[in-house]
Amino acid sequence: MTKVVFEEKYYPAVKEMVYRTRLSNGLTVALLPKKEFKEVYGSITVQFGSVDNMLVTEVDGDVKEYPAGIAHFLEHKLFEREDASDLMSAFTSLGADSNAFTSFTKTSYLFSATDHFLDNLDLIDELVTSAHFTEDSILREQDIIQQEREMYQDDPDSCLFFSTLANLYPGTPLATDIVGSEESISQINLTNLQENFTRFYKPVNMSLFLVGNFDVDQVQDYFERKELEGLDVKEVAREKLILQDVKQTDSMRMEVSSPKLAIGIRGKQDVAEDDCYRHHILLKLLFTMMFGWTSDRFQKLYESGKIDASLSLEIEVTSRFHFVMLTMDTKEPVALSHQFKKAIRNFTKDLDITEDHLDIIKREMFGEFFSSMNSLEFIATQYDAFGQGETIFDLPKILQEITVEDVLDAGHHLIDDGDIVDFTIFPS
């Protein structure tokens, strides 16, 4: 029997104890028992997303490129059992809900259950440790995913986001939708699915996080009883994104009632893995001060009817790439693009960046955070069990520590030598 020992980490700001360990097979496990809830949320995350379609082969160090959308395709296929039944139905028969999603850097599988906790744990383990593909089932899946892709293509907001991203990161996997393109989906086959499954779906590249009504001892016993196979504990080598020149401005026409504008900023300087979460918070504070609903800029533009409540902010910070994107509906996209880009370039002189305004935004973020902590689903999807740096449970501490100078430093890091693009969807 394998001995499993959990390390304890207490987060005083949220009064939570997280238990963490790395099993002998390489799997990272993190636990947050919360007895005041009736259910348990479990999530297993694989460090494999849409940007990971370039593999360094272990034999000769060559780089092999796979079709875009392969991580998302694999996410769909793993729910299929050898007898062609469906793992989602198996979760349902235990009274559990299950779900999965693929992002730029990760694929996550989730379940929530009130009973049969360990049986559900077995199912999610089966999900990520066994793959059953046939040529026929792959062809069927290609049709399903093509339909899903077409749905996204018809959605103006999704189209705006990914078109802007393609102009920020041309020639990289970020230039293609997470689900892939029509051409790349049709190129996905049995061999490249198996190769990617073998390469990425190994315990050393995965983390399990459980939150809710369970005992730590129960989970400890579960893993001690388990034969932990998976001796391949070598970390997965990843290709760095090669940045090419951006396409500074672009547009298209779609059936929309009002023009849609996106402004994207691409950072060129690296962010260390352990600093990613804090850096994300800093950028969120900066852009919320400048463009959020509490800013003078927003209020004036809103009152004059130039923008509405659709203005939204998207921030991605990883050690491999980071960007910020503002999207909005506006009747004056050209004038607004000019105004916003100028404001971003001159952010150090922005009258909305003050200690008082920062305190207002911080209080708002505090409030949102503490109300979100009542949702197990939120915790399960937002906590990064794999990372060694700060996590969502550090947010109160981070907000307390951050000064205006820290926010401005993050702005310099992103904007000084960063690239800015805009993309507009005009009504057809």
PyMOL commands that set and color helices and strands:
alter all, ss='L'
color gray80, all
select helices_A, chain A and resi 70-77+87-93+117-129+135-153+156-168+173-175+182-187+190-200+203-205+216-225+273-291+296-303+333-345+347-349+355-372+376-382+392-401+404-415
alter helices_A, ss='H'
color red, helices_A
select strands_A, chain A and resi 7-11+16-22+28-33+40-46+54-56+63-65+97-102+107-113+206-212+249-254+260-266+312-317+322-329+419-427
alter strands_A, ss='S'
color yellow, strands_A
deselect
rebuild
show_as cartoon
